[in-house]
Amino acid sequence: MDETYIRVRGRWTYLYRAVDKQGLTVDFLLSEHRDIAAAKRFFIRAIERHGAPERVTLDGHPATHSAVAELTNSGVLSSRTKVRTSKYLNTLVEQDHRRVKQRLYPMLGFKNFSNAAVTVSGIELVQKIRKGQSDTSAVTVREGARVPHMWDAVLAV
């Protein structure tokens, strides 16, 4: 798990992202703050969608460590979950940020937070499809369908 920065209205916002050992995206969350509450929100959302992890590799930011400790104490995370701090083990996530940043950098930031969230979720969806995480074989679109209908079909998968 790691976070990166995105500019919204001239201020930095934080994109929390988690990647598993194989490089597949686990989850992401765009937050206005880089604090314990945002880190807890991200972990709870990722655990609800994918289950509790066996190991968590974090960077040195104290808020994420505090969030993991609170979630362990409350029982959301198992006490057997191994929490590691290593900037070298986190390079897989750092490299995965590159694909998102390639799309966001030319935009020079966003005017509002909701537009940033929608755009980031679209970029993450495309990356999941590219990595083979979304089964697009079930997508059936009629001949001559317009782009919004195609996206609705992809998002329904």
Backbone bond lengths (Angstrom), bond angles and torsions (degrees), N, CA, C in turn:
res aa  C-N    CA-C-N  psi(-1)  N-CA   C-N-CA  omega(-1)  CA-C   N-CA-C  phi
1 M - - - 1.445 - - 1.515 108.36 -
2 D 1.314 115.75 139.46 1.453 121.06 179.06 1.525 107.64 -156.56
3 E 1.313 115.98 169.00 1.456 120.27 176.03 1.521 109.15 -129.91
4 T 1.318 114.11 153.80 1.457 121.40 176.23 1.524 107.50 -133.41
5 Y 1.307 116.44 173.60 1.463 121.21 -172.44 1.519 111.36 -110.03
6 I 1.335 115.54 144.55 1.460 122.95 174.96 1.518 107.11 -136.63
7 R 1.322 116.69 138.28 1.458 120.67 -178.08 1.527 110.37 -89.33
8 V 1.357 115.26 125.70 1.466 122.84 176.46 1.518 107.30 -131.88
9 R 1.328 116.33 121.15 1.471 123.12 -178.48 1.525 112.30 53.18
10 G 1.323 115.85 38.25 1.455 120.84 177.39 1.511 114.65 79.50
11 R 1.330 118.18 2.27 1.463 121.89 179.27 1.521 108.96 -117.98
12 W 1.316 116.27 152.58 1.452 120.62 177.85 1.521 110.56 -80.45
13 T 1.313 116.55 131.71 1.460 122.79 169.80 1.521 106.59 -115.52
14 Y 1.301 116.65 169.47 1.453 120.56 -169.28 1.521 111.15 -121.12
15 L 1.316 115.32 129.26 1.453 122.26 177.70 1.521 107.70 -105.56
16 Y 1.340 115.60 104.98 1.462 121.00 176.28 1.519 107.90 -81.70
17 R 1.335 116.56 133.91 1.452 120.80 179.77 1.521 109.47 -140.11
18 A 1.327 115.90 147.12 1.456 121.41 175.87 1.525 108.34 -129.94
19 V 1.312 114.57 138.41 1.459 122.01 -179.87 1.525 107.16 -129.60
20 D 1.339 116.87 140.69 1.459 118.96 178.84 1.528 110.63 -85.54
21 K 1.307 115.46 -177.16 1.465 121.76 -174.50 1.528 112.85 -61.45
22 Q 1.326 117.43 -30.40 1.459 122.06 -179.82 1.528 112.94 -85.33
23 G 1.322 117.88 -0.91 1.457 121.69 179.84 1.516 114.00 89.23
24 L 1.326 117.55 8.55 1.457 121.32 179.28 1.526 109.65 -85.19
25 T 1.318 116.39 140.26 1.458 121.64 -178.40 1.518 110.06 -70.00
26 V 1.328 116.42 127.11 1.463 121.74 177.24 1.524 108.85 -86.95
27 D 1.330 116.45 -55.44 1.456 120.44 -179.11 1.520 109.49 -164.40
28 F 1.339 115.94 168.57 1.461 122.10 176.96 1.517 108.50 -148.06
29 L 1.328 116.06 156.62 1.459 121.58 179.06 1.515 108.31 -153.62
30 L 1.316 116.90 127.69 1.459 122.24 175.22 1.523 108.04 -94.47
31 S 1.332 116.26 126.42 1.457 121.13 -176.31 1.519 109.78 -132.77
32 E 1.333 115.67 147.65 1.457 120.07 177.84 1.521 112.03 -77.82
33 H 1.332 116.70 -19.18 1.457 120.48 -176.31 1.521 110.55 -126.66
34 R 1.310 116.08 152.48 1.457 122.57 175.39 1.524 107.04 -111.72
35 D 1.333 115.24 79.45 1.449 120.32 -175.86 1.526 110.10 -138.49
36 I 1.314 115.67 -175.68 1.461 121.45 -177.05 1.529 111.00 -63.71
37 A 1.322 117.19 -41.67 1.471 120.55 -178.55 1.526 111.21 -62.27
38 A 1.325 117.59 -41.87 1.469 120.81 179.17 1.526 110.90 -66.58
39 A 1.324 116.81 -41.40 1.459 120.32 179.31 1.534 110.64 -65.34
40 K 1.333 117.45 -40.88 1.461 120.47 177.54 1.527 110.81 -64.23
41 R 1.332 116.87 -42.71 1.462 121.27 178.48 1.525 110.33 -58.72
42 F 1.339 116.24 -42.78 1.457 120.57 179.48 1.530 111.19 -64.28
43 F 1.333 117.37 -48.21 1.459 120.61 -178.58 1.523 111.85 -63.97
44 I 1.314 117.80 -42.42 1.464 120.50 -179.76 1.524 110.43 -63.04
45 R 1.321 116.48 -42.75 1.461 120.43 179.14 1.526 111.02 -63.96
46 A 1.330 117.17 -43.48 1.468 120.93 -179.96 1.524 111.03 -66.28
47 I 1.327 117.69 -38.72 1.462 121.15 179.80 1.521 110.78 -69.13
48 E 1.327 117.92 -38.78 1.464 120.70 177.69 1.516 111.24 -63.11
49 R 1.315 117.34 -36.71 1.465 120.67 -176.98 1.526 113.49 -83.31
50 H 1.337 117.58 -33.20 1.467 120.03 -170.82 1.513 114.59 -127.20
51 G 1.316 118.42 -1.25 1.453 120.90 -178.29 1.525 111.29 86.97
52 A 1.318 114.78 168.07 1.466 120.42 -177.17 1.531 110.38 -74.87
53 P 1.312 117.31 138.47 1.465 120.09 179.90 1.531 111.65 -81.38
54 E 1.325 115.44 159.29 1.464 120.78 174.43 1.521 110.50 -81.93
55 R 1.343 115.54 -36.26 1.463 121.63 -179.48 1.514 109.12 -135.43
56 V 1.328 115.49 146.32 1.456 122.05 175.72 1.520 107.09 -130.31
57 T 1.320 116.64 125.60 1.452 121.11 176.61 1.517 108.19 -107.77
58 L 1.320 116.38 123.98 1.461 122.39 -175.67 1.519 109.87 -120.45
59 D 1.334 114.70 161.82 1.450 119.06 170.33 1.527 107.87 -84.82
60 G 1.303 118.67 -168.67 1.452 121.16 -174.93 1.514 115.75 -85.16
61 H 1.333 119.74 4.89 1.458 121.69 -177.00 1.529 110.50 -66.70
62 P 1.338 118.01 124.67 1.467 120.91 -174.90 1.531 114.63 -65.10
63 A 1.327 118.26 -28.62 1.471 120.17 -177.80 1.527 111.53 -64.36
64 T 1.321 117.77 -39.57 1.464 119.65 -179.91 1.528 110.78 -69.11
65 H 1.311 117.34 -37.23 1.466 120.43 177.10 1.529 110.84 -65.84
66 S 1.317 117.06 -39.98 1.466 120.73 177.49 1.526 110.67 -65.22
67 A 1.327 116.52 -40.28 1.458 120.65 179.11 1.526 110.97 -63.32
68 V 1.326 117.19 -43.43 1.466 120.87 178.79 1.528 110.01 -64.14
69 A 1.331 117.39 -41.61 1.464 120.71 178.48 1.531 110.89 -62.35
70 E 1.321 117.95 -42.91 1.468 121.21 178.76 1.526 111.59 -65.06
71 L 1.334 116.50 -40.33 1.466 119.90 179.31 1.520 111.18 -68.38
72 T 1.318 117.42 -33.67 1.459 120.98 176.42 1.523 110.17 -68.18
73 N 1.320 116.93 -43.21 1.471 120.90 179.02 1.530 112.15 -65.05
74 S 1.326 117.11 -34.52 1.464 120.26 -179.50 1.526 112.65 -82.85
75 G 1.332 117.94 -8.78 1.456 121.32 176.95 1.518 114.72 92.53
76 V 1.319 118.38 1.34 1.465 120.63 177.87 1.531 109.32 -68.69
77 L 1.317 116.45 -43.14 1.460 122.40 174.21 1.515 108.88 -100.59
78 S 1.304 117.08 143.09 1.452 121.26 178.30 1.532 110.19 -69.95
79 S 1.315 115.77 149.07 1.468 119.37 177.35 1.523 110.65 -69.92
80 R 1.344 117.43 -15.95 1.470 121.43 177.46 1.527 112.30 -83.52
81 T 1.330 118.07 -6.69 1.464 120.90 178.86 1.518 109.14 -65.83
82 K 1.308 115.14 123.42 1.462 120.64 -178.34 1.528 108.73 -85.73
83 V 1.317 116.62 123.02 1.464 122.28 179.89 1.523 107.77 -106.19
84 R 1.331 115.46 122.48 1.461 120.98 -178.58 1.519 109.52 -118.93
85 T 1.316 115.32 147.94 1.452 121.40 174.43 1.513 107.54 -119.97
86 S 1.316 116.06 114.98 1.452 119.66 179.99 1.515 109.54 -160.50
87 K 1.311 115.89 125.29 1.458 117.78 176.89 1.519 110.96 -76.17
88 Y 1.329 117.45 -19.85 1.461 120.02 179.72 1.520 111.88 -81.83
89 L 1.326 118.20 -34.44 1.456 120.94 177.15 1.524 111.66 -75.57
90 N 1.317 116.81 -16.51 1.459 121.79 -177.94 1.527 112.39 -89.93
91 T 1.322 118.73 2.70 1.466 120.27 -177.35 1.522 112.16 -65.69
92 L 1.324 117.94 -25.75 1.468 120.59 178.03 1.528 110.39 -61.65
93 V 1.316 117.08 -42.06 1.463 121.29 178.26 1.522 109.96 -70.95
94 E 1.328 116.06 -41.32 1.464 120.04 179.76 1.527 110.70 -59.87
95 Q 1.320 117.39 -40.89 1.459 120.50 178.36 1.521 111.58 -69.14
96 D 1.321 117.09 -31.88 1.460 120.44 178.64 1.522 111.55 -71.65
97 H 1.345 117.50 -26.38 1.468 120.64 174.72 1.521 110.91 -61.23
98 R 1.318 116.35 -28.94 1.466 120.72 -174.51 1.526 111.54 -56.41
99 R 1.329 116.67 -41.92 1.474 119.45 -178.25 1.532 111.68 -63.51
100 V 1.316 116.09 -38.62 1.463 120.15 179.10 1.522 109.56 -70.48
101 K 1.324 116.28 -44.66 1.460 120.64 -177.85 1.537 111.73 -65.09
102 Q 1.338 117.67 -32.06 1.466 120.23 177.50 1.517 111.46 -58.92
103 R 1.321 116.86 -36.90 1.461 121.43 -179.84 1.524 111.96 -80.31
104 L 1.330 116.82 -34.02 1.456 120.11 -174.37 1.520 113.77 -85.06
105 Y 1.312 118.28 -30.52 1.459 120.86 -174.72 1.534 113.31 -59.63
106 P 1.342 119.63 -45.45 1.471 118.57 179.60 1.528 114.04 -64.92
107 M 1.329 117.93 -17.27 1.465 121.07 -178.43 1.520 112.82 -76.20
108 L 1.312 117.62 -18.53 1.471 123.55 178.74 1.523 112.79 59.40
109 G 1.309 117.39 29.51 1.461 121.16 176.46 1.516 112.49 103.00
110 F 1.325 114.81 175.53 1.456 122.21 -178.33 1.514 109.86 -122.55
111 K 1.331 116.40 157.63 1.463 120.72 179.32 1.519 112.36 -84.67
112 N 1.352 117.73 -31.39 1.458 118.40 175.84 1.522 110.70 -144.05
113 F 1.311 114.48 160.86 1.450 122.13 -172.20 1.526 112.33 -66.14
114 S 1.326 117.53 -38.84 1.469 119.55 -177.68 1.529 111.50 -66.13
115 N 1.337 117.26 -37.92 1.468 119.57 175.93 1.523 110.97 -64.62
116 A 1.322 116.39 -39.19 1.465 120.45 178.04 1.528 110.28 -63.01
117 A 1.336 117.28 -42.96 1.461 121.11 -179.31 1.525 111.78 -63.29
118 V 1.324 116.83 -42.06 1.465 120.72 179.69 1.526 110.44 -66.81
119 T 1.320 117.12 -43.49 1.457 120.90 -179.49 1.523 111.22 -64.99
120 V 1.321 116.94 -43.94 1.465 120.58 179.40 1.525 110.29 -64.09
121 S 1.323 118.29 -40.11 1.463 119.74 179.21 1.532 110.84 -65.55
122 G 1.331 117.86 -35.20 1.460 120.61 175.34 1.516 112.32 -66.47
123 I 1.322 116.40 -41.80 1.470 120.53 177.70 1.524 110.00 -64.14
124 E 1.325 116.62 -42.46 1.469 120.04 178.68 1.524 111.01 -65.01
125 L 1.332 117.86 -37.64 1.462 120.98 177.52 1.520 110.75 -62.54
126 V 1.316 116.81 -45.26 1.467 120.49 179.20 1.525 110.49 -62.12
127 Q 1.330 117.38 -40.13 1.457 120.45 178.72 1.529 111.38 -66.24
128 K 1.331 117.20 -37.51 1.469 119.85 177.28 1.526 110.63 -65.64
129 I 1.324 116.76 -39.87 1.466 119.97 177.35 1.518 109.72 -64.85
130 R 1.318 117.01 -42.79 1.464 121.85 179.91 1.532 111.38 -62.99
131 K 1.323 117.03 -36.34 1.465 121.19 179.70 1.529 112.15 -79.93
132 G 1.322 116.67 -7.97 1.456 120.23 179.77 1.514 113.10 84.83
133 Q 1.322 118.36 20.30 1.456 122.06 -179.14 1.518 112.71 -85.12
134 S 1.304 118.50 -18.20 1.459 121.98 179.30 1.520 108.12 -111.29
135 D 1.307 116.14 128.76 1.450 121.25 179.20 1.521 108.69 -82.28
136 T 1.318 116.07 100.82 1.461 120.60 -178.27 1.525 112.33 -91.34
137 S 1.338 117.26 4.71 1.464 119.00 179.50 1.525 111.49 -67.97
138 A 1.328 116.94 -23.80 1.462 120.56 -179.46 1.528 112.23 -82.06
139 V 1.323 117.40 -5.57 1.456 120.83 -178.83 1.522 109.17 -77.26
140 T 1.314 114.88 118.27 1.456 120.34 175.72 1.516 107.61 -123.25
141 V 1.295 114.90 122.78 1.456 120.95 -178.74 1.520 107.23 -124.69
142 R 1.316 115.12 133.57 1.462 118.45 -178.27 1.530 110.30 -70.38
143 E 1.294 116.55 156.98 1.467 123.68 -179.52 1.526 110.40 -59.21
144 G 1.300 117.15 132.22 1.455 122.34 177.55 1.524 114.24 77.86
145 A 1.322 116.76 16.65 1.465 119.67 -179.75 1.523 110.03 -69.58
146 R 1.296 116.16 146.99 1.456 121.30 179.76 1.526 109.59 -81.90
147 V 1.314 116.11 162.45 1.458 122.25 -174.21 1.531 113.07 -56.50
148 P 1.338 121.07 -44.54 1.478 118.61 179.42 1.526 113.27 -58.66
149 H 1.328 117.48 -35.52 1.455 120.60 179.05 1.518 110.72 -68.84
150 M 1.335 116.71 -36.53 1.465 119.98 177.76 1.524 110.69 -66.07
151 W 1.330 117.38 -42.43 1.462 120.57 179.93 1.524 110.20 -66.16
152 D 1.336 118.02 -37.56 1.462 120.40 177.02 1.520 109.77 -61.12
153 A 1.331 117.37 -40.42 1.467 120.84 178.87 1.521 111.34 -66.12
154 V 1.329 117.86 -40.02 1.468 121.20 179.69 1.519 110.03 -68.10
155 L 1.325 117.67 -43.22 1.457 121.13 -178.85 1.523 112.43 -67.82
156 A 1.335 117.12 -26.58 1.452 120.62 179.16 1.522 112.23 -70.40
157 V 1.322 117.16 -21.67 1.475 121.20 179.05 1.470 107.87 -74.14
